[in-house]
Amino acid sequence: MTAHTGEVLFNQSQRNIVSEELPSPLYHQLYSLIKGYIIDGTFHLGEKLPSEKELAEAFNVSRITVKRAVNELAAEDLVERARGKGTHITYKYTPKPVQAPLLGVLEEIDSIAQNSVAKVLDCRLVVPPQNIRTEFSLGNNDSLFHLVRIRERAGAFFGYFDSWSAGVDSPENSDIFIDQSRHQYFRESGMTVSHINQTISAIPASAAIAGHLQVPVGFPLLSLVRRSYYQDDDKEMLVDYLVALYNTELFQYQMDLKLD
């Protein structure tokens, strides 16, 4: 058993997912939990699952229940069982980019702003740190517009947003960002976006972010990094860099895509 697999499965919050109080059979709950970790890449190809005894003890179920759950996984070629060697992951996760229309992304951005209220933590023109200067190919003394906010809905802060923008002046009053999206202000300021690239992953909450979102340090957050570009002749110029961190208990990121 690798430490990685055990640490994930034996997390107390995950143990509570498998419960006799739920309508579906216990074996199916356990099967669905482990399958989800395999399909989304949390468990990697070749990793060893905990033994039937360890799984039974961790989730407070019988070994018969565990055996049936693992047999279901094996039947779908997600794991392989070998006597004396244990059960190993046989599914190889490969991330695939999602293609989505730019208009839909911008509508989603505005929708989040319309259905929540922001608290502005920082709003100013400032020389960014080196990693941001590298993203924008800036000199050591070049400034960007820096905006940091947390967003609230129904009395709870669900997201932390840290952004850097080029070619935008700081507004006279930062309160404009309480009820409207940054992109509305950017459009009014003349910023044009022709291409957006997004990367979605998961990260643990740092002490600072945990304090803002009122979650424990290390709490799993949905991380979205969004780079917005402007097409200048045959060259793309980065005009906006956003890191958005979401409380996974309060926020789901959904995309509704239609095939042509």
trRosetta pair geometry for C-beta under 8 A, 3 or more apart (Angstrom, degrees):
i j d omega theta_ij theta_ji phi_ij phi_ji
1 5 6.2 -122 -167 74 79 115
1 6 5.2 70 157 -54 120 116
1 48 5.5 -117 -92 101 36 106
1 49 7.2 -31 -111 131 86 22
1 50 4.9 38 -113 -97 135 60
1 51 7.2 -86 -52 -19 120 74
1 54 7.0 -24 -70 55 157 171
1 86 7.7 -146 -57 -157 68 159
2 5 4.9 89 62 9 90 99
2 6 6.9 -167 88 -2 46 90
2 47 5.4 -76 15 -148 134 95
2 48 6.1 131 -15 44 82 84
3 6 5.9 -66 -148 45 31 109
3 7 5.8 34 159 -26 70 110
4 7 6.0 -59 -148 32 24 110
4 8 6.7 17 158 -14 61 107
4 44 8.0 20 100 10 148 106
4 47 7.0 -83 75 -132 114 136
5 8 6.1 -62 -155 35 30 106
5 9 6.2 12 160 -6 68 113
5 43 5.9 54 -108 -117 100 99
5 47 5.2 147 -54 163 128 127
5 48 6.9 -151 30 78 156 52
5 49 6.4 -132 167 -114 148 41
5 50 6.8 -167 122 -34 111 79
6 9 6.1 -64 -139 45 29 100
6 10 5.5 6 172 -2 69 120
6 50 5.8 101 -98 -71 84 111
6 54 7.6 -55 -120 161 104 142
7 10 6.5 -65 -131 47 18 97
7 11 7.0 46 157 -53 56 89
8 11 6.2 -37 -167 -11 30 114
8 14 7.0 69 157 -29 61 165
8 37 6.5 126 135 -132 143 142
8 42 6.1 136 -144 162 164 123
8 43 7.6 -139 61 -67 152 85
9 14 6.2 -128 -154 111 33 148
9 34 7.5 15 -106 -96 117 87
9 37 7.7 -67 -74 -31 85 170
9 50 6.2 -133 75 -2 151 128
9 55 7.3 -53 160 -111 142 82
9 58 6.3 47 134 142 98 161
10 14 7.5 62 66 64 5 119
10 15 7.2 20 -156 -55 40 109
10 50 7.8 99 -50 -55 103 155
10 58 5.0 -100 -108 -135 80 127
11 14 4.5 77 70 8 93 108
11 15 7.2 -162 91 -14 47 83
12 15 5.6 -49 -151 28 37 115
12 16 6.8 37 154 -21 65 102
13 16 5.9 -54 -158 30 35 113
13 17 7.6 49 144 -35 60 93
14 17 5.5 -34 -163 6 46 118
14 33 6.7 118 -170 -166 99 133
15 18 6.7 -65 -170 39 42 96
15 58 6.1 -129 -101 159 109 77
15 59 5.6 -163 -140 -107 77 58
15 60 7.3 74 -175 4 110 98
16 19 6.6 10 -178 -57 53 116
17 29 6.7 178 132 175 82 109
17 33 5.7 128 102 -95 138 129
18 26 6.2 69 -175 -154 100 81
18 29 4.6 141 -119 119 74 125
18 30 5.3 34 -107 -71 138 79
18 33 6.6 -71 -56 -20 101 148
18 59 4.6 9 68 -163 146 120
18 60 7.9 166 99 53 110 80
18 61 6.5 -67 146 -39 134 129
19 22 5.1 101 74 -8 88 98
19 29 7.3 -143 27 -172 50 169
20 26 6.6 -20 -85 -73 67 111
22 29 6.2 105 76 -86 143 137
24 28 4.9 -98 161 84 113 126
24 29 5.7 140 93 -57 110 86
24 32 7.9 28 119 -6 155 141
25 28 4.6 87 65 8 88 105
25 29 7.1 -151 96 -8 45 85
26 29 5.6 -53 -150 33 35 113
26 30 6.4 29 156 -14 68 106
26 61 5.2 168 160 -126 138 133
26 65 4.9 -25 103 -150 117 137
27 30 5.9 -58 -151 40 31 108
27 31 6.0 35 150 -21 66 110
27 61 7.9 158 -74 169 57 148
27 65 4.7 -146 -75 -160 83 70
27 66 7.7 -141 -118 -59 82 15
27 68 4.1 -22 -145 90 149 117
27 69 4.6 -154 -166 -59 74 82
27 72 7.3 128 151 -11 105 133
28 31 5.4 -50 -140 39 33 116
28 32 6.1 35 158 -21 65 106
28 69 7.4 -159 -69 -104 19 88
28 72 7.7 85 -106 -38 59 174
29 32 5.9 -56 -148 36 26 109
29 33 6.4 28 153 -21 62 107
30 33 5.7 -52 -148 33 32 114
30 34 6.5 22 159 -10 66 107
30 55 7.3 91 -164 172 135 120
30 59 6.1 103 -100 138 116 174
30 61 6.7 -107 -51 31 141 162
30 65 6.7 103 11 147 145 99
30 66 6.6 -87 137 -108 162 57
30 69 4.1 -46 94 -110 110 161
31 34 6.3 -63 -148 42 26 102
31 35 5.9 26 157 -20 65 114
31 68 7.8 -71 -54 116 120 74
31 69 4.0 -151 -61 -149 80 82
31 70 7.9 -143 -99 -48 83 27
31 72 4.6 -1 -130 73 141 140
31 73 6.2 -161 -143 -48 85 87
32 35 5.6 -55 -139 39 28 113
32 36 6.3 35 158 -26 62 104
33 36 6.0 -56 -157 28 26 112
33 37 7.0 20 151 -13 60 105
34 37 5.8 -56 -155 36 37 111
34 38 6.4 35 149 -19 68 106
34 43 7.6 11 -169 -10 74 153
34 49 7.3 26 -149 -124 135 129
34 69 6.9 105 20 154 131 117
34 70 7.9 -9 74 -92 165 65
34 73 6.2 -47 103 -79 124 142
35 38 5.6 -57 -149 36 34 111
35 39 6.1 28 158 -17 70 109
35 73 6.2 -158 -78 -104 87 95
35 76 7.5 29 -120 66 120 152
35 78 6.3 -33 -120 -162 79 175
36 39 6.0 -56 -140 39 28 106
36 40 6.1 8 168 -3 65 113
36 42 7.9 24 120 21 70 128
37 40 6.5 -64 -137 46 23 97
37 42 4.0 -77 -158 68 78 124
37 43 4.7 67 133 -12 101 104
38 42 7.5 -64 -55 54 22 81
38 43 4.9 -37 -91 60 60 117
38 73 7.4 124 -10 -148 158 118
38 78 5.1 78 131 -174 162 117
38 79 7.5 -105 -100 -53 151 89
38 89 5.9 -175 -125 -135 105 114
38 91 5.1 79 167 54 112 135
38 93 7.6 -170 166 -58 51 108
39 78 7.9 -48 -58 -127 77 127
39 91 7.2 -38 -85 135 49 153
39 93 7.2 120 179 -101 25 104
40 93 7.1 16 128 -127 17 141
41 44 7.1 29 -169 -89 64 67
41 93 3.4 174 -91 140 86 166
41 95 7.0 -16 -48 -60 157 87
43 47 5.2 -132 -170 61 84 141
43 49 7.8 13 -148 -84 146 82
43 89 5.1 176 140 -80 109 150
44 47 5.0 101 60 -27 72 115
44 89 6.5 140 95 77 32 149
44 93 7.1 -91 -119 23 57 112
45 89 5.6 -131 -120 109 28 104
45 90 7.0 37 -140 -152 80 19
45 91 6.7 -132 -90 85 81 36
45 92 4.4 6 -66 -95 137 74
45 93 7.3 -154 -33 10 91 71
46 88 6.0 -19 -154 -178 32 119
46 89 6.3 -33 25 65 22 88
47 88 6.7 159 82 -153 32 72
47 89 4.8 25 50 12 81 122
48 86 5.1 40 -157 110 114 140
48 87 6.8 117 -158 76 66 51
48 88 5.3 -41 -95 -96 61 76
48 89 7.9 -120 -66 -3 20 79
49 55 7.5 4 158 -58 106 127
49 70 7.2 173 98 -117 161 117
49 79 6.5 -4 -19 -133 133 143
49 86 6.9 -172 57 164 71 106
49 87 4.4 -24 42 87 116 107
49 88 7.2 -156 0 -87 80 24
49 89 7.2 118 -45 -49 89 78
50 54 3.8 -109 171 92 116 130
50 55 5.2 147 91 -53 112 80
50 58 7.0 58 99 -9 165 142
51 54 4.7 96 52 7 77 101
51 55 7.0 -146 92 -2 40 87
51 86 6.6 -88 -90 -122 75 103
52 55 5.9 -58 -146 41 30 109
52 56 6.1 33 155 -23 65 109
52 63 4.9 68 150 -150 114 96
52 66 4.6 145 -151 107 79 134
52 67 5.9 18 -128 -67 135 77
52 70 7.1 -93 -92 -2 92 147
53 56 5.8 -54 -146 35 28 113
53 57 6.4 22 157 -14 63 108
53 63 6.6 -11 -85 -99 53 119
54 57 6.0 -58 -148 40 29 107
54 58 6.1 29 156 -22 65 111
55 58 5.7 -55 -141 37 30 111
55 59 6.2 -6 171 11 66 111
55 61 7.8 -34 134 57 82 105
55 66 4.5 129 96 -130 123 133
55 69 8.0 -140 151 67 147 134
55 70 7.9 147 39 -50 169 116
56 59 6.9 -76 -141 52 19 85
56 60 7.9 63 167 -109 53 7
56 61 5.7 -110 -138 76 64 66
56 62 6.2 -23 -140 167 117 14
56 63 4.7 -44 -69 -76 150 64
56 65 7.2 124 -112 59 88 98
56 66 5.0 -91 -64 -24 83 138
57 60 7.4 21 -168 -74 27 46
59 66 7.7 144 49 -82 124 100
61 65 4.2 -85 156 75 120 147
61 66 6.3 141 94 -47 112 83
62 65 4.7 107 60 0 77 99
62 66 7.3 -142 101 0 47 84
63 66 5.3 -49 -148 38 42 114
63 67 6.0 48 151 -25 69 103
64 67 5.7 -51 -145 34 30 114
64 68 6.5 29 155 -18 63 105
65 68 6.1 -58 -152 35 28 108
65 69 6.5 28 152 -19 64 107
66 69 5.7 -58 -151 36 33 112
66 70 6.2 25 156 -14 69 108
67 70 6.0 -58 -145 40 29 106
67 71 6.2 34 154 -23 64 108
68 71 5.5 -51 -145 35 31 116
68 72 6.6 38 153 -23 62 101
69 72 5.8 -53 -158 29 31 113
69 73 6.9 29 147 -16 63 103
70 73 5.4 -50 -152 35 40 114
70 74 6.3 41 149 -20 68 104
70 79 6.6 -68 -162 76 82 147
70 81 6.9 91 147 -73 118 124
70 87 5.9 -79 -160 -112 130 165
71 74 5.5 -52 -146 37 34 112
71 75 6.3 40 152 -26 65 103
72 75 5.6 -50 -148 30 31 114
72 76 6.9 17 155 -7 61 106
73 76 6.1 -68 -156 43 32 102
73 78 4.5 -86 -172 68 83 115
73 79 4.5 33 128 16 117 113
74 77 7.5 36 -177 -79 38 27
74 78 7.3 -98 -75 51 24 72
74 79 5.3 -64 -79 76 67 84
74 80 6.7 105 -127 -106 93 30
74 81 5.6 -35 -95 -9 143 105
74 87 7.7 -96 -70 -139 108 113
77 90 6.2 -90 173 93 68 127
77 91 7.2 115 121 -74 73 87
78 89 7.1 -41 159 -144 68 70
78 90 6.6 146 158 55 18 84
78 91 4.7 -17 -139 -31 64 126
79 87 5.1 24 168 177 129 102
79 88 6.5 159 -157 81 80 33
79 89 5.8 -51 -103 -103 77 39
79 90 5.9 143 -126 8 18 93
79 91 7.7 -45 -54 -8 50 93
80 87 7.0 169 81 -151 38 61
80 88 5.6 -18 57 61 89 85
80 90 4.7 79 -21 -47 102 131
81 86 7.8 -96 -140 147 61 29
81 87 4.9 -22 -98 -99 73 87
82 85 4.0 -4 92 53 114 118
82 86 7.0 5 59 54 81 35
82 87 7.8 160 20 -88 65 40
82 88 7.5 -1 12 7 109 105
85 88 7.5 -37 134 -24 105 114
98 255 6.7 106 151 80 149 160
98 257 7.2 -143 -176 -48 108 156
99 257 7.8 110 82 -146 63 143
100 104 5.6 -102 168 73 102 128
100 105 6.1 111 111 -53 120 97
100 255 5.8 -79 -100 -165 145 135
100 257 5.9 -101 -105 -96 87 113
101 104 4.6 92 70 2 91 105
101 105 7.3 -159 97 -7 51 83
102 105 5.7 -55 -155 33 39 112
102 106 6.4 32 153 -15 70 106
102 193 7.5 -175 -172 119 127 101
102 194 7.7 -55 -121 -179 167 30
102 195 7.1 -95 -94 -112 131 31
102 196 5.9 134 -128 14 88 106
103 106 5.9 -58 -150 39 33 108
103 107 6.3 34 153 -20 67 107
104 107 5.6 -53 -146 36 32 112
104 108 6.4 36 153 -22 64 104
104 255 7.4 83 140 -151 129 90
104 256 7.9 -141 -158 62 133 75
104 257 8.0 122 127 -95 172 69
105 108 5.6 -54 -152 33 32 113
105 109 6.6 36 149 -22 64 102
105 196 5.3 -151 109 71 160 153
105 198 7.4 -168 -132 -31 134 135
106 109 5.5 -46 -150 29 36 115
106 110 6.6 32 154 -13 65 103
106 183 6.4 -167 -148 161 90 163
106 193 7.6 156 -84 74 121 134
106 196 7.9 175 -55 -27 80 150
107 110 5.9 -57 -150 40 34 108
107 111 6.2 40 151 -27 66 107
108 111 5.5 -53 -147 32 32 117
108 112 6.8 36 156 -22 63 99
108 255 7.6 -37 -80 -102 154 74
109 112 6.2 -54 -159 28 30 109
109 113 7.0 23 149 -12 62 107
109 181 5.6 102 142 -156 91 149
109 183 5.5 65 120 1 139 142
110 113 5.6 -58 -154 38 38 112
110 114 6.2 36 152 -22 71 108
110 181 5.1 -105 -107 -7 56 151
110 183 6.7 -90 -68 66 84 122
110 184 7.0 95 -113 -52 101 100
111 114 5.7 -56 -144 36 32 111
111 115 6.3 6 164 0 66 114
112 115 6.5 -77 -148 48 24 95
112 116 6.2 -22 169 19 64 121
112 151 7.1 1 161 -173 101 171
112 159 7.8 -9 -176 27 130 162
112 181 7.3 91 70 -96 85 113
113 116 6.8 -88 -138 53 21 86
113 118 7.5 -27 -133 -31 79 118
113 179 7.5 89 168 159 92 36
113 180 5.9 36 163 -175 135 28
113 181 3.5 -126 -32 -64 160 84
113 184 7.5 -146 102 -7 165 119
114 181 7.8 -37 -35 -36 70 103
115 153 6.5 19 137 -113 80 131
116 151 4.5 49 136 176 140 111
116 152 6.2 156 -172 72 95 37
116 153 4.3 -68 -109 -65 93 100
116 158 7.3 -104 -121 40 145 115
116 159 7.9 50 147 32 170 115
117 151 7.0 150 77 -156 33 67
117 152 5.1 -29 68 63 87 94
117 153 7.4 147 19 -79 72 54
117 178 6.1 0 -166 173 82 81
117 179 6.6 -19 -122 -91 75 66
118 149 4.3 -5 -171 -177 119 134
118 150 7.0 149 -154 77 67 35
118 151 5.1 -38 -96 -97 73 73
118 152 7.5 163 -95 15 23 77
118 161 7.8 -49 -131 37 122 129
118 177 5.7 -65 85 138 142 81
118 178 5.3 -152 63 -136 81 36
118 179 7.5 -141 25 -49 90 26
119 149 6.3 149 72 -159 45 75
119 150 5.1 -11 54 59 100 87
119 151 7.8 -173 16 -85 71 26
119 152 6.7 53 -18 -15 102 114
119 157 7.7 -51 21 -107 122 118
119 178 7.5 34 -88 -120 33 84
120 123 5.3 -9 -179 -33 128 123
120 147 7.3 -62 -140 -160 97 86
120 148 7.4 105 -166 80 57 57
120 149 5.4 -37 -102 -99 51 90
120 174 4.7 176 141 148 169 122
120 175 7.4 -121 5 -88 138 37
120 177 5.4 94 -80 76 118 119
120 178 6.8 -79 -23 -71 101 73
121 148 4.3 -59 70 105 105 104
121 149 6.3 178 9 -95 86 30
121 150 6.7 64 -33 -10 118 89
121 212 7.5 -35 -73 -121 150 132
122 146 5.9 -31 127 123 116 104
122 147 6.8 178 92 -143 73 26
122 148 4.0 41 38 29 99 110
123 146 7.4 -165 -126 93 23 64
123 147 5.3 28 -108 -114 74 76
123 148 7.7 -130 -55 32 59 63
123 170 6.4 127 152 -150 80 105
123 171 7.4 -38 167 43 127 89
123 174 3.8 136 60 -113 163 130
123 177 6.9 -177 -99 17 137 144
124 145 7.7 -168 107 -147 23 57
124 146 6.0 -11 65 56 66 96
124 170 5.5 6 -133 -106 34 150
125 143 4.7 52 171 154 94 135
125 144 7.2 -175 -146 93 66 21
125 145 5.7 -39 -93 -94 69 59
125 146 7.4 139 -115 12 18 81
125 169 7.2 -37 -60 -148 126 51
125 170 5.0 -115 -27 -28 87 116
126 143 5.9 157 81 -146 9 98
126 144 7.1 -35 65 60 58 64
126 146 5.1 -31 38 6 111 131
127 133 8.0 7 180 -74 78 117
127 140 7.6 21 -162 159 131 51
127 141 6.3 -62 -106 -148 130 36
127 142 6.9 115 -123 76 81 37
127 143 5.4 -69 -71 -95 54 69
127 144 7.9 88 -129 15 23 74
128 132 3.6 -80 151 86 138 132
128 133 5.6 174 80 -51 100 74
128 136 7.6 93 44 20 146 131
128 138 7.2 92 44 51 110 153
128 143 7.7 126 -17 -148 75 40
128 144 5.1 5 -34 30 119 121
128 146 6.9 154 -90 -74 90 116
128 164 5.6 33 -96 -128 143 143
129 132 5.4 88 59 15 69 101
129 133 7.1 -130 106 -7 33 94
130 133 5.4 -56 -144 37 35 114
130 134 6.3 38 157 -23 67 103
131 134 5.7 -50 -152 32 31 114
131 135 6.8 38 148 -23 62 101
132 135 5.4 -45 -150 29 39 116
132 136 6.5 15 158 1 68 107
132 138 7.8 0 119 24 73 130
132 144 6.9 -113 146 28 127 152
132 164 5.2 108 -160 -19 133 173
132 241 6.5 -178 -138 73 92 151
133 136 6.3 -70 -147 51 29 95
133 137 7.8 40 162 -143 59 2
133 138 4.3 -101 -148 61 77 103
133 139 7.6 -93 -161 74 119 13
133 140 7.2 29 -149 -103 159 39
133 142 7.1 128 -128 60 98 104
134 137 7.3 25 -166 -76 31 42
135 164 7.8 110 76 75 135 137
135 227 7.6 -140 -172 -115 118 118
135 238 6.1 -112 150 119 85 168
135 241 5.5 51 134 -85 151 155
136 142 7.8 -138 107 106 127 135
136 144 6.7 170 -21 -76 169 135
136 164 7.3 -108 -41 126 132 126
136 166 6.0 151 -143 -62 132 129
136 238 5.4 -125 -107 83 63 119
136 241 7.2 -109 -56 -19 97 130
137 238 7.8 131 10 33 91 113
138 142 4.0 -130 -170 66 111 135
138 144 7.3 -99 -71 -44 160 107
139 142 4.8 107 52 -20 78 106
144 164 4.6 36 129 -172 144 96
144 165 6.2 148 180 61 96 35
144 166 5.8 -53 -122 -81 96 62
145 164 7.1 143 73 -159 52 46
145 165 4.4 -28 62 63 106 95
145 166 7.6 -166 17 -70 88 16
145 168 4.4 -63 1 84 152 101
145 169 7.1 132 -83 177 126 5
145 170 5.9 173 -128 -72 99 70
146 163 7.3 163 -150 88 45 53
146 164 5.7 -12 -99 -102 70 72
147 161 7.6 -12 115 117 91 100
147 162 7.9 170 91 -150 52 35
147 163 5.0 -9 61 61 92 99
147 165 7.3 12 6 2 109 114
147 177 6.6 -166 -160 -119 131 166
147 182 6.3 159 79 -104 159 128
148 160 7.8 -5 -170 -177 87 83
148 161 6.9 167 -151 91 44 59
148 162 5.0 4 -110 -109 88 72
148 163 7.6 179 -78 23 47 64
149 160 7.8 175 93 -154 46 44
149 161 4.9 -7 60 60 86 106
149 177 6.2 -131 -77 141 142 124
150 157 4.8 1 159 -155 120 126
150 159 6.7 167 -156 90 58 50
150 160 5.2 -21 -103 -102 84 66
150 161 7.3 170 -89 17 32 77
150 212 5.1 -161 -78 170 143 112
150 213 6.9 -160 -142 -78 126 67
151 157 6.8 129 77 -150 38 69
151 158 6.1 -44 90 57 91 81
151 159 4.5 5 42 58 107 100
151 161 6.8 49 -22 -9 104 118
152 155 7.0 -5 180 -136 110 7
152 156 6.6 163 -149 81 76 26
152 157 5.0 -45 -89 -89 79 62
152 158 7.3 132 -119 6 29 78
153 156 6.7 -30 68 61 59 74
153 158 5.8 -17 28 0 103 127
153 250 7.5 155 60 169 104 116
156 214 7.5 -116 -152 60 79 131
156 247 7.7 -96 149 65 111 156
156 250 5.6 -144 114 -117 130 150
157 160 7.7 49 158 -63 115 76
157 212 6.6 -116 133 149 155 71
157 213 5.2 -138 104 -127 110 52
157 214 6.2 116 44 12 109 105
157 247 7.3 107 107 -15 64 135
158 213 7.5 54 -140 -142 11 102
158 246 6.1 5 154 -153 82 80
158 247 5.0 -113 -147 40 54 106
158 250 3.9 -131 -113 111 104 125
158 251 4.5 123 171 -47 120 114
159 213 7.7 43 -77 -106 7 114
159 244 6.0 -7 -171 -172 117 95
159 245 6.6 154 -155 80 63 48
159 246 4.8 -20 -99 -101 90 71
159 247 7.0 -119 -64 7 48 78
159 251 6.2 65 -59 -55 100 164
160 209 5.5 -131 22 -142 169 94
160 212 5.4 84 -96 102 123 138
160 213 5.9 -86 -38 -55 111 108
160 244 7.3 158 81 -156 50 47
160 245 4.5 -8 56 57 99 102
161 242 6.5 -18 -164 -164 91 105
161 243 7.5 162 -151 85 43 52
161 244 5.0 -4 -105 -107 80 80
161 245 7.8 -159 -68 25 41 66
162 242 7.3 148 80 -155 47 55
162 243 4.8 -9 61 59 97 99
162 244 8.0 -172 26 -75 62 40
163 182 6.4 -24 69 -90 165 174
163 240 6.5 -7 -171 -170 113 92
163 241 6.6 161 -153 85 63 50
163 242 4.2 -13 -102 -102 99 80
163 243 7.4 -171 -75 24 54 59
164 240 7.3 164 87 -152 51 47
164 241 4.7 -3 56 57 96 101
164 242 7.9 -164 26 -71 57 46
165 168 4.6 -1 120 27 121 133
165 182 7.5 -169 -53 172 148 129
165 186 6.9 -123 -157 -100 149 118
165 191 7.5 -46 -174 -99 120 156
165 239 6.6 18 -156 154 73 68
165 240 4.7 -1 -109 -107 84 82
165 241 7.7 -163 -72 25 47 62
166 237 7.7 -101 79 151 148 107
166 238 7.1 98 4 108 134 69
166 239 5.0 -112 53 -141 99 55
166 240 7.3 -129 19 -61 74 49
167 189 7.8 147 127 133 82 117
167 190 7.8 -96 146 88 115 97
167 191 6.3 138 94 -96 114 92
167 239 6.3 -40 31 -144 118 101
168 185 7.7 77 -159 125 129 101
168 186 6.1 -55 -98 -113 136 80
168 189 5.3 69 -127 122 85 161
168 191 6.2 -19 -73 -55 106 128
169 189 7.0 -170 30 -140 80 130
170 174 7.9 -31 -176 -78 94 89
171 174 6.4 142 69 -84 106 43
171 176 5.5 -69 137 27 169 133
171 177 7.9 167 30 -30 141 97
171 185 6.7 -76 -56 -151 130 136
173 176 6.1 107 91 -23 85 90
174 177 5.9 -39 179 23 69 111
175 178 5.3 -18 -169 -10 62 119
176 179 7.8 -83 -174 46 38 79
176 180 6.1 -35 165 42 75 117
176 185 6.3 107 122 -86 128 124
177 180 6.7 -87 -118 65 34 73
177 182 6.6 20 -125 -80 109 71
177 185 7.1 -40 -82 -25 85 146
180 184 4.8 -82 170 57 115 143
180 185 6.8 121 110 -39 120 90
181 184 5.0 109 63 -4 81 96
181 185 7.6 -149 101 4 53 83
182 185 5.7 -62 -162 41 42 109
182 186 6.0 41 145 -23 75 108
182 240 7.9 143 124 -145 133 139
183 186 5.1 -48 -139 38 39 116
183 187 6.2 45 158 -24 67 99
183 193 7.9 -50 -136 -1 110 142
184 187 5.9 -49 -149 32 29 110
184 188 6.6 25 152 -13 61 107
185 188 5.7 -59 -150 41 32 110
185 189 6.2 26 151 -17 66 111
186 189 5.5 -62 -146 41 32 109
186 191 3.9 -46 175 44 96 134
186 193 7.9 42 128 -31 137 112
186 240 7.2 -22 -112 -71 157 140
187 190 7.9 78 -180 -47 28 12
187 191 6.6 -78 -76 57 32 81
191 230 7.5 -117 -170 -70 73 129
191 239 6.0 152 -157 158 111 141
191 240 7.5 69 178 -43 148 117
192 230 5.4 91 86 -125 82 110
192 239 8.0 122 68 -8 49 172
193 196 6.5 33 166 -60 125 93
193 228 4.7 -43 -129 -178 125 113
193 229 6.9 96 -152 64 73 36
193 230 6.3 -82 -106 -78 37 73
193 239 6.7 -136 -93 59 80 131
193 240 7.3 -38 -94 20 121 123
194 229 6.3 -61 60 99 80 80
194 230 5.9 95 8 -137 99 38
194 231 4.3 -40 56 -8 161 103
194 236 7.7 -131 72 -124 113 93
195 228 7.4 154 86 -158 52 48
195 229 4.3 -15 66 59 99 111
195 231 6.9 90 -9 -52 108 95
195 236 6.3 -40 44 -134 139 131
196 226 6.3 -12 -170 -168 104 98
196 227 7.1 157 -156 83 53 50
196 228 5.2 -15 -104 -104 82 73
196 229 7.3 -168 -77 18 35 77
197 226 7.3 157 82 -154 49 49
197 227 4.6 -7 58 59 99 101
197 229 7.4 43 -4 -13 99 112
198 224 6.2 -16 -164 -167 105 95
198 225 7.0 153 -154 80 52 51
198 226 5.0 -10 -102 -103 83 77
198 227 7.8 -166 -73 25 40 65
199 224 7.3 156 79 -154 48 46
199 225 4.6 -6 56 55 99 102
200 222 6.9 -14 -164 -176 97 94
200 223 7.0 152 -155 85 46 58
200 224 5.3 -10 -102 -102 77 76
200 253 6.9 -157 -126 86 140 155
201 223 5.0 -20 69 65 77 108
201 225 8.0 6 17 0 101 102
202 220 5.6 -4 -176 -167 117 100
202 221 6.8 154 -157 76 65 44
202 222 6.2 -41 -102 -104 73 45
202 223 6.3 161 -109 11 16 93
202 248 7.9 12 -127 -63 108 138
203 220 7.8 147 78 -149 26 55
203 221 5.6 -27 68 63 74 96
203 223 4.7 47 5 -38 108 136
203 245 7.3 -68 59 -123 112 112
204 217 7.7 46 157 164 105 58
204 218 4.4 -23 -169 -143 124 48
204 219 6.8 123 -157 54 67 29
204 220 6.5 -45 -99 -91 57 47
204 221 7.2 104 -153 13 12 90
205 209 4.8 -136 -158 94 82 107
205 210 4.1 110 136 -71 124 85
205 213 6.7 -116 -129 51 139 129
205 215 5.5 134 -11 87 170 115
205 216 7.2 130 61 92 129 45
205 217 6.0 -133 94 -137 93 36
205 218 6.2 -43 50 23 76 13
205 219 4.4 9 8 50 126 84
205 220 7.8 -75 -19 -21 86 7
205 221 5.3 104 -68 -30 82 121
205 245 7.6 122 -106 166 79 137
206 209 4.8 84 49 16 81 101
206 210 6.6 -142 88 -10 36 91
206 217 7.1 -15 173 -141 22 88
207 210 5.8 -56 -143 36 25 114
207 211 6.6 29 156 -23 60 105
207 217 5.2 -5 -91 -106 62 122
208 211 5.9 -57 -158 30 29 112
208 212 6.9 22 151 -14 63 105
209 212 5.7 -56 -151 37 37 109
209 213 6.1 8 161 3 72 112
209 221 7.0 -47 139 -45 139 163
209 245 5.9 -24 -156 98 138 159
210 213 6.4 -70 -138 52 26 92
210 214 7.8 107 167 -74 56 3
210 215 5.2 -105 -143 75 75 72
210 216 6.2 -43 -153 132 131 17
210 217 4.6 -97 -19 -82 168 55
210 218 7.7 14 -79 12 139 44
210 219 6.2 126 -114 18 100 110
211 214 7.5 20 -175 -73 26 45
213 219 7.8 -136 94 73 125 139
213 221 7.6 120 42 -102 171 123
213 245 7.4 -102 -49 112 145 107
213 247 5.2 171 -178 -63 127 112
215 219 3.9 -82 147 33 122 166
215 221 7.8 152 68 -72 156 98
215 247 5.9 173 -50 -119 138 108
216 219 4.9 123 62 -51 72 103
219 247 7.6 -3 131 -130 132 80
220 248 5.7 -16 103 9 94 142
221 245 4.6 12 160 -173 139 97
221 246 6.2 146 -170 63 81 42
221 247 6.7 -43 -117 -89 83 37
221 248 6.6 -166 -125 -26 30 93
222 245 7.2 151 76 -158 51 47
222 246 4.2 -18 59 58 104 105
222 248 5.4 120 -27 -81 97 90
222 251 6.9 -124 37 93 132 108
222 253 6.2 -174 154 -9 152 121
223 243 7.1 -23 -162 -166 92 89
223 244 7.5 147 -158 81 43 54
223 245 5.6 -12 -102 -104 69 75
223 246 7.9 -160 -68 20 27 75
224 242 7.8 -4 110 112 89 98
224 243 7.6 152 82 -158 52 42
224 244 4.4 -13 62 62 101 103
224 245 7.8 -167 25 -73 70 33
224 246 7.2 36 -2 -10 107 110
224 253 6.8 144 -65 -99 136 159
225 241 7.8 -12 -171 -170 87 79
225 242 7.2 164 -155 88 43 57
225 243 5.5 -11 -104 -104 76 71
225 244 7.8 -171 -76 24 31 69
226 240 7.6 -12 113 115 94 100
226 241 7.7 163 86 -154 57 36
226 242 4.4 -5 57 60 99 105
226 244 7.0 24 -1 0 110 110
227 238 6.0 -54 -169 -130 104 106
227 240 7.3 157 -157 87 39 62
227 241 5.7 -1 -108 -108 73 72
227 242 7.9 -164 -70 28 34 69
228 238 7.4 102 74 -155 47 62
228 239 5.6 -60 102 65 92 88
228 240 3.9 9 47 54 116 105
228 241 7.8 -141 24 -63 75 37
228 242 7.7 40 -10 0 104 105
229 236 4.4 4 179 -177 137 109
229 237 6.3 142 -159 69 77 39
229 238 5.7 -48 -100 -94 76 45
229 239 6.5 129 -131 8 23 88
230 236 7.2 147 72 -158 36 61
230 237 4.9 -25 62 63 89 97
230 239 4.9 60 -15 -32 108 132
231 235 7.7 147 -159 81 53 37
231 236 5.8 -35 -100 -101 59 69
231 237 7.8 175 -90 18 11 79
232 235 5.2 -27 73 73 90 88
232 236 7.4 143 23 -112 77 17
232 237 5.1 38 -3 -14 122 118
238 241 6.5 25 172 -56 122 98
246 250 7.5 -140 177 73 86 84
246 251 4.1 -99 -176 79 121 141
246 253 6.9 161 23 -45 164 105
247 250 4.5 31 91 30 113 107
247 251 5.9 103 65 11 65 103
248 251 6.8 -78 -110 59 26 75
